[in-house]
C-alpha cells in the first residue's frame, strides 16, 4: 500500500484547474475588489453621549449613597415646595424626558458644530 502511495505522490503531474473554475474565482476576486470599504463607525460622535451617560449615572449613584446614609428619602432641610415639585415631576416623568433631551441634543449640537467648522474651513 505504501508503494502505491509513493508512486502516486512521486509522479510529476501538473494539476490544471478547469477554465470555468478559474473564471468563477476571478469573477469573485473582481467583485470583492470593486466592493467599497465598509464605513467606519463614528466613535468620536458617540463620546459626548457616552460621557453624559457616565456623568448622569455617577450623579445618580452619589445621590443614592447620600440618601441611604441619611436614612430618609429627603436628606437635609428641603423646602416643602421643592419636595412637591419634585414629586410632580417624577410622577409625570419629567426627569427622564429631560435626560433624553440632553442626551440627544448635546451630541447632535456638537456634531453640527463640527460640521459647520469643517465647512467653514474648506471655503
trRosetta pair geometry for C-beta under 8 A, 3 or more apart (Angstrom, degrees):
i j d omega theta_ij theta_ji phi_ij phi_ji
1 4 5.9 -50 -156 30 36 110
1 5 6.7 32 150 -14 66 106
2 5 5.6 -56 -149 40 37 112
2 6 6.1 38 153 -20 69 106
3 6 5.7 -53 -144 38 31 110
3 7 6.2 33 155 -22 64 107
4 7 5.7 -54 -147 36 30 112
4 8 6.3 27 155 -18 65 106
5 8 5.8 -55 -146 37 30 109
5 9 6.1 19 159 -9 66 111
6 9 6.0 -62 -141 45 27 104
6 10 5.7 20 162 -16 66 116
7 10 6.1 -60 -137 41 23 105
7 11 6.6 36 157 -36 59 100
8 11 6.1 -47 -156 14 28 113
17 21 4.5 -105 171 81 114 132
17 22 5.5 134 98 -51 119 89
18 21 4.7 97 59 2 82 103
18 22 7.2 -153 93 -3 44 86
19 22 5.7 -55 -147 39 36 111
19 23 6.1 38 155 -21 68 107
20 23 5.6 -55 -147 38 31 113
20 24 6.3 31 155 -19 65 106
21 24 5.8 -56 -148 36 29 110
21 25 6.3 26 156 -16 65 108
22 25 5.9 -56 -146 38 29 109
22 26 6.2 24 158 -15 65 110
23 26 5.9 -58 -143 40 28 106
23 27 6.2 30 157 -21 64 107
24 27 5.8 -54 -146 35 29 112
24 28 6.4 29 155 -18 63 106
25 28 5.7 -56 -151 36 31 111
25 29 6.4 32 151 -20 65 105
26 29 5.4 -50 -144 36 35 113
26 30 6.3 36 155 -19 66 104
27 30 5.8 -53 -147 37 31 110
27 31 6.3 33 153 -21 64 106
28 31 5.6 -53 -146 35 31 113
28 32 6.4 28 155 -16 65 106
29 32 5.9 -56 -148 39 30 108
29 33 6.2 28 154 -19 65 110
30 33 5.6 -56 -144 38 31 111
30 34 6.2 23 159 -15 66 109
31 34 6.1 -61 -145 39 27 104
31 35 6.7 39 152 -35 61 101
32 35 5.7 -44 -152 15 34 117
41 46 7.9 5 152 -21 103 132
42 45 4.1 21 130 16 117 118
42 46 6.9 142 103 -20 72 86
43 46 5.5 -59 -155 32 42 113
43 47 6.9 59 150 -42 69 92
44 47 5.7 -27 -153 2 40 121
45 48 7.6 -45 -173 21 38 99
45 107 6.6 91 176 -179 71 110
45 110 8.0 167 -136 95 65 106
45 111 5.4 39 -132 -92 107 117
46 49 5.9 -68 -164 47 50 108
46 50 5.7 48 145 -23 82 113
46 107 7.7 11 -125 -143 23 144
47 50 5.6 -60 -141 41 29 112
47 51 6.1 31 161 -22 67 107
48 51 5.7 -55 -145 36 30 111
48 52 6.4 31 156 -19 64 104
48 106 5.9 -144 157 123 125 100
48 107 4.2 165 83 -97 118 81
48 110 5.1 145 -44 27 163 157
49 52 5.7 -52 -148 35 32 111
49 53 6.4 33 153 -19 64 105
49 103 5.8 71 -142 -173 86 81
49 104 7.8 31 -109 -90 115 39
49 106 7.7 156 -82 78 61 96
49 107 4.4 -21 -50 -49 91 146
50 53 5.6 -54 -150 36 32 113
50 54 6.4 32 153 -18 66 104
51 54 5.7 -53 -147 36 32 110
51 55 6.3 31 154 -17 65 107
52 55 5.8 -56 -147 39 31 110
52 56 6.2 30 155 -19 66 108
52 102 6.5 -171 -167 130 141 99
52 103 5.3 178 108 -110 139 72
52 106 6.2 134 -67 63 145 142
52 107 7.6 -112 2 -41 133 98
53 56 5.8 -55 -145 37 30 110
53 57 6.3 26 158 -15 65 107
53 103 6.7 61 -66 -125 81 122
54 57 5.9 -57 -146 40 29 108
54 58 6.2 31 154 -20 64 108
55 58 5.7 -54 -145 37 30 112
55 59 6.3 30 156 -18 65 106
56 59 5.8 -53 -147 37 30 110
56 60 6.3 32 153 -20 64 107
56 99 6.3 88 -138 -138 152 116
56 103 7.8 -43 -21 -74 151 111
57 60 5.5 -52 -145 37 33 114
57 61 6.3 36 154 -21 65 104
58 61 5.7 -53 -148 35 31 112
58 62 6.4 30 154 -18 64 105
59 62 5.7 -53 -146 36 32 111
59 63 6.3 30 156 -16 65 106
60 63 5.9 -55 -146 38 29 109
60 64 6.3 30 154 -20 64 108
61 64 5.7 -56 -147 37 30 112
61 65 6.4 29 155 -19 65 105
62 65 5.8 -54 -148 35 31 109
62 66 6.4 30 154 -18 64 106
63 66 5.7 -55 -147 37 32 111
63 67 6.3 26 157 -15 66 109
64 67 5.9 -59 -145 40 29 107
64 68 6.2 28 157 -20 65 108
65 68 5.8 -55 -144 37 30 110
65 69 6.3 26 158 -16 64 108
66 69 6.0 -59 -148 39 27 107
66 70 6.3 24 155 -18 64 111
66 75 5.5 -75 142 -19 99 174
67 70 5.7 -55 -142 38 32 110
67 72 7.2 -101 -163 80 77 46
67 73 6.6 13 -163 -144 121 29
67 74 8.0 -10 -126 -79 101 10
67 75 5.4 -124 -99 -38 60 116
68 71 7.5 36 174 -71 33 40
70 75 3.9 -174 -29 -113 170 98
70 76 7.3 -84 -127 -27 147 66
72 75 6.6 153 69 -79 91 53
74 78 5.2 -111 -175 24 120 133
74 83 6.2 -27 -96 -103 144 119
75 78 7.9 74 67 -34 43 118
78 82 5.3 -108 170 77 99 128
78 83 5.8 110 112 -54 119 97
79 82 4.7 93 68 1 87 105
79 83 7.4 -158 97 -5 48 84
80 83 5.7 -54 -153 35 38 112
80 84 6.4 36 152 -16 69 105
81 84 5.7 -53 -146 39 34 111
81 85 6.1 35 154 -19 66 108
82 85 5.7 -55 -145 39 30 111
82 86 6.2 31 155 -20 64 107
83 86 5.8 -55 -146 37 28 111
83 87 6.4 29 155 -18 63 106
84 87 5.8 -54 -147 36 30 110
84 88 6.4 29 155 -18 64 106
85 88 5.8 -55 -148 37 31 110
85 89 6.2 29 155 -17 65 108
86 89 5.7 -55 -144 39 30 110
86 90 6.2 32 155 -20 64 107
87 90 5.6 -54 -146 37 30 113
87 91 6.3 33 154 -22 64 106
88 91 5.7 -53 -147 34 31 112
88 92 6.4 21 157 -11 65 108
89 92 6.0 -60 -146 43 30 105
89 94 3.9 -74 -161 46 84 131
89 95 6.2 91 142 -38 106 82
90 93 7.5 35 -177 -75 30 31
90 94 7.4 -66 -55 35 24 87
90 95 6.5 10 -99 -4 61 121
93 96 5.0 -41 -178 40 87 113
93 97 5.9 93 123 -25 84 99
94 97 5.4 -57 -146 39 35 114
94 98 6.1 35 157 -19 70 106
95 98 5.9 -56 -147 37 28 108
95 99 6.2 27 154 -18 64 108
96 99 5.6 -52 -143 38 32 112
96 100 6.2 33 156 -19 65 105
97 100 5.9 -54 -148 37 28 110
97 101 6.3 30 152 -20 63 107
98 101 5.6 -54 -147 36 31 113
98 102 6.3 26 157 -14 66 107
99 102 6.0 -56 -143 40 29 106
99 103 5.9 25 159 -17 66 113
100 103 5.8 -58 -138 42 26 109
100 104 6.2 9 165 -5 63 113
101 104 6.4 -71 -147 45 22 97
101 105 5.5 13 165 -16 66 121
102 105 6.0 -57 -125 41 24 105
102 106 5.9 18 179 -16 64 113
103 106 7.2 -42 -125 32 15 102
103 107 7.5 4 171 0 48 110
104 107 6.9 -67 -153 43 27 99
104 108 6.2 22 159 -15 64 119
105 108 5.9 -68 -149 42 27 110
105 109 6.0 27 158 -22 67 111
106 109 5.7 -54 -144 36 29 112
106 110 6.4 28 157 -19 64 105
107 110 5.6 -55 -147 37 34 111
107 111 6.3 34 155 -20 67 104
108 111 5.8 -54 -148 36 31 110
108 112 6.3 29 155 -16 65 107
109 112 5.8 -55 -147 39 30 110
109 113 6.3 32 154 -21 64 107
110 113 5.6 -53 -146 36 31 112
110 114 6.4 33 153 -21 64 104
111 114 5.7 -54 -151 35 32 112
111 115 6.4 32 152 -19 65 105
112 115 5.6 -52 -146 36 34 111
112 116 6.3 33 155 -18 66 105
113 116 5.8 -53 -146 37 31 110
113 117 6.3 33 153 -20 63 106
114 117 5.7 -55 -149 36 30 112
114 118 6.4 29 153 -18 65 104
115 118 5.8 -54 -149 36 32 109
115 119 6.3 30 153 -18 66 106
116 119 5.7 -54 -146 38 32 111
116 120 6.2 31 155 -19 66 107
117 120 5.8 -54 -145 38 30 110
117 121 6.2 30 154 -21 64 109
118 121 5.6 -57 -146 37 31 112
118 122 6.3 32 155 -23 65 107
119 122 5.8 -54 -147 33 31 111
119 123 7.0 36 155 -28 61 100
120 123 6.1 -49 -157 20 34 113
